[in-house]
Amino acid sequence: MAIDSLGLPDIDKMDRLNNRLLAAMPRSATTLLKPFIRQLMLPPGFVCLDAGEPIEQIYFPVSGLISQVVSTSEGEVVETAMVGREGAVGLQSAFGQRLSFTRAMVLVGGTFYAIPAEQLRLALSEEAKALVYRYVETELAEALQLAVCNAVHAGPARLARWLLQSAHRTGSELLLLTQEQISEMLGVRRTTITLLSQELQKRGAIKYSRGKITITDRQALQAAACECYGVIAGLYRLPIIGAETDSSAAAAS
C-alpha cells in the first residue's frame, strides 16, 4: 500500500527538481497544484493505474520507476513504456476524463508525487498544456521506437538498452530488480535473462546478485546496447519537452 510522508517538501526547493517534468511546469501551475500534491512511498507491485479504468490520479516518479504493461488473455504481460523522474503516468487525463490503456505498476519502489487528475486539469495554463502535450507526443515516439527494437534487435542489446534506461530514469546505478521482473518487461524467458545477464557480467558491464543489478561500467553497457537507447534518450532532451531553464537542466542531470 502507499504510505504518505509526514510532510511534503517545499516544491520550490531541490526536491521539486527530482521530477524533470514537474520542474519544467510554469511556476503558476505548481503554485496552484501545491495544496493537492501528496508525496508517497510506493512499493514494487503497487498498481497506479489499471487498464480500462478512469484515471483519477497522476503519478510523478521522484526516485522510483513505473512500468506500463499490456496483459494477454493468458496472463502474460509485456512492457510498453517505463516512466521515471523524467515524466509521469496518466497525463492524457490533463485534456479531459480518460481511461487508462495500460496497467501502470511500480517496478522499482521509491518516492512519487500524486496529483488528482481533476486538479491538474484546472491548474494547467495553455503554456503548461502545451508542455504536457509535447511530453505525451514524446512518449508515443518512444513506444514506436520500442516496437522496432523488440522486433529487430537481439536479446543482449535489448537488455543493455533496458538497464541503461532504468538507471537513467531512477537516477541510480543500483537497480533492485529480479530476473523474473526483467523477463516479464522484455517478454522473454527468465532463463534467457539469466544467460544474457551472465554475458553482460562477463564483459564487466554489470554485477548481478539475487534481486540486485549494479551497473559497473556504463561505457561497456552502452557499447552492448542497441541504437535505440541513444534514440530514446534524444527524444527526452530539450527542447522537445520544454524550454531550457536552470531548473529543468538541473532535473535532467
N, C-alpha and C positions, 0 to 999 in steps of 0.2 A: 504494500500500500504506500501511497505518497505520504511524506512527512513534511509538514510545514515547518519552516525555520522559525526561530524565535523572533527574528526581526528582519525585514527586508533591507538590504544595504541601500544606501542612497544611490540611485541610478545615475546621479550626476558625477559619481566618483568612479574609481577604476573598475569596480565590479560590472558596471554598465558596459564597459568596453569588451568584456569577455564574450559577448554575443555580437558579432560584427553587424548583423542586420539591424538589431536594436540600436546599436551605436550610430548607425547611419540615418536613423529616423530623425526628422526635424525635431528640435527641442520642444516645439509647441505640442507635438503629438505625445512625446514621452511625459511631458508635464501633465497632460490630461489623463494619460494612462496610469501614472504612478499610483493613485489610490487603489487601483484594481489589480495590480500585479502581485502575484504570490510567488515566493521563492520556494521551490520544492526539492527535496532529496528523493529521487526516484530510483528504485532498484531494477536490475535486469529483469526483463519479462513483463514489466508494467505496460499495460495497453493504454496508450494515449488516445488513439482513435481506432474505431473498428469499421471495416468495410460496410458500406450501406447505411451507416448511422449518421445522424446530423452532427456537424462539427460545432461543438459548444465551447471548447477551449482551444487556444492556440499555444503551442509549446515552443519556447526558445531555449535550446540547449546552451549551457554555460560550460560545463565540463564533461558531460556525458554524450552519448551517441544514440540516436533514434534510427531504427531501420523500418522502412516502409516495404511491406511484403504483400504478395498476392498468393492466395491459397487455392489449391486444386480441390476437386471433389473428393480426392483420395487422401486429403490432409497434408499433402506436400506444400511447402512454402518456398517461394523464390523472392529474393530481394529485388526491388525495382528502383530503390533510391536509399541513400543514407543521408542523415541530416545531423550536423554537429554545430559548433559555435559560429558557423558562417550563416546560419539561416534559422528556419522554423518549419513546423509542420502544421497544416490546417489553414494556411494563409489564403487559400482560394475563398474562404468564407469572408474575407475582407470586402468582397464585392457583392455580398448578399448571402442568404442562408444556403448552405451547400451540404451535400452528403459526401462522406469520405469514400474515395475509390479503393483505398488500400487499408490494411491494418498497419498502424504505426505503433511499434512497440520499442521499449528501451532495450538496446543491445548492450551498451556499457552504462552502468549506473553512474549517477553524478548529480550535479546541480542543474536545475532547469527553472526558467520563468514560465508561468502560466497566466495567460490573459484571456478573459471572456471574449468570445468572438464578437458579440454584440457591442461591447465597449470599444473594441478595436475599430469596428466599422464607424462608430460615432466619432472617434478621435482622429481619424485619418483625414488630413487635408489632401488637396489634389496633388501636391508635391509628394506626400507620403504614399498615396495610392499609386503614383507613377513608379515609385521605388519598389513597392510590393509587386506591381505588375512585371517589372523587369526581373525581379527575383523568380517569380513563377515561370517566366519565359526561360530563364537560365536553367531551372530545374527540368523543364521539358527538353531542352537541348542536351542536358546530361543524360536523361533517360534514353534519348535517341542514340547517343554515343555508347551507352552501356549495351544497348541492343546489338550494335555492331560488335562490340567487344566480346560479348557472350557467344556470338555466332562464329567469329573467325579467329580468336586468339587462343593460344594454348594455355593449359592449366597453370603452369608456373608463372607465366606473365600476368595472368588474371589475378592470381593470389597476391603477387607482389604489388600490383596496382591497388588492390583492395586494402592491403595492410597500410600502404602509404596514405591512401585516402583517410582511413580510420585514424591514423596517427595525427594527420594534419587537422582533422576536424575535431579531435578531442584535445589537441594541444599537448599530447603526451607520447613519448616513445614506448611507454609501457602499456600494453593492451591486455586487459583482463577478459580474455575470450577463450572459450573451449573450441576444440577442433569440430565438435558437433555443431556449434553455433555457426562457425565459418562455413562448414559444408552446406548447411541449410541456406545461408545467404548466397553462396555461389552456385547452388544447385548441383553439387557433385557429391559423391560418396565420401563418408568420413575417412575411409581407408585411403582414398585418393588424396585428401587433405594431409593425412599423415605423411605420405610419400613426398608430396610437394613441399611440406614444411621441412622435412629432413633434407631435401635438396637445397633449399634456401639456407638452412643452417650450415650445411657443408661449405657453402660459398662465404660464410661468415656474415651474412646479411641480417640474420635474426638469431635469437636464442629462444628456444621453446622449452617450457616445462608445463606441467599439467595446469590448464586454466590460465596460462600466462605466456604472452609473447612479448619479447623485448627487441626492438629494432637496434641492432648493434652497429650496423654500417649502412647508413642511409644511401650513400652513393652506390654501394653494391646492390641494394634493393631497387634503386631506381634503374640501374643497368639491367636488372632482371625483369622489370615491369614493361608492359606494352606501352605503346604511344598514347593510349587512352588516358593514362594518368596525367600527362602533360596537357592534353587537350582539355580535360575536365577542369584541371587547376586553372587553366587560362580562362575558362568560362566565368569563373568567380572573381577574376581580377577586375578592379575598377577600370573603366567607368561603367561596366555593364550593370552593376547593381548599386550605383550611386556615385556622386561626385567625391573626388579625393578630398578628405579632410584630415586634420590631425587625429581625431577620434577614430575614424574608420581605418586609417593607416595603422594605428596602434592595435586595433582589434584584429587586423589581418595578420599581424606578426606572430 
